Structure formats: C-alpha cells, structure tokens
Amino acid sequence: MLKIRLARHGRKGRPFYRVVVQDSRNPRDGRFVESLGYYDPLTDPATFNVNGERARHWLSQGAKPSETVHRFLAREGLIDAWQPKPRSKRADAKKAAAASSE
C-alpha cells in the first residue's frame, strides 16, 4: 500500500521534512518511490511546498496521505479537509461508563 508521508531529514534539533510517496512497509526515512516536495517547520511561517500535479496523480493511484500531509494538502486546496474517523458506539459506551462511575 502506498502512503504519502513526511520523511525526516536535517540534524538534531533542526528538522526538515520531505513529502514522499512510499510503500507503507518501508521505514519512515527509508526507500521511497517519489519525492513530491518539502516541509520546513523552522521558517516563519512554516514552509510547505509540494508538486500538486504529482500529488493528485498519486492520490488517484490510491496512495493514502498521513494525517499531517492530509492537512497540508487540504490547506493547499488539493483535497478535501481532514475528517476524523467517527467514534464507535463501543468507545462512546466506555467513555460514558467511565464518566458515570466517577
């Protein structure tokens, strides 16, 4: 399964990230299929640069973005905004039981 995620680079305390398409079984900073852009959190404001055409291509091929990359792509207008998964009834029941026991 292909993922679009951030791969960390830079020295200790000075992070710099590449936005990469990668097989989900590879390590975070391991082998990747294609580099789509970069994210630099140290600039003011943080810099996010991505090749939108290639990102759309990989999304159409079934690549799933990580939560962070999804938010960045939504901010760029390439995909819809991040929607968290709905909670299950079981999780809601556990939360209600914990609240009532206190």
Summary of the structure (lengths in Angstrom):
residues: 102
radius of gyration: 17.3
end to end distance: 43.2
largest distance: 52.8
contacts: 242
relative contact order: 0.17
helix: 30%
strand: 28%
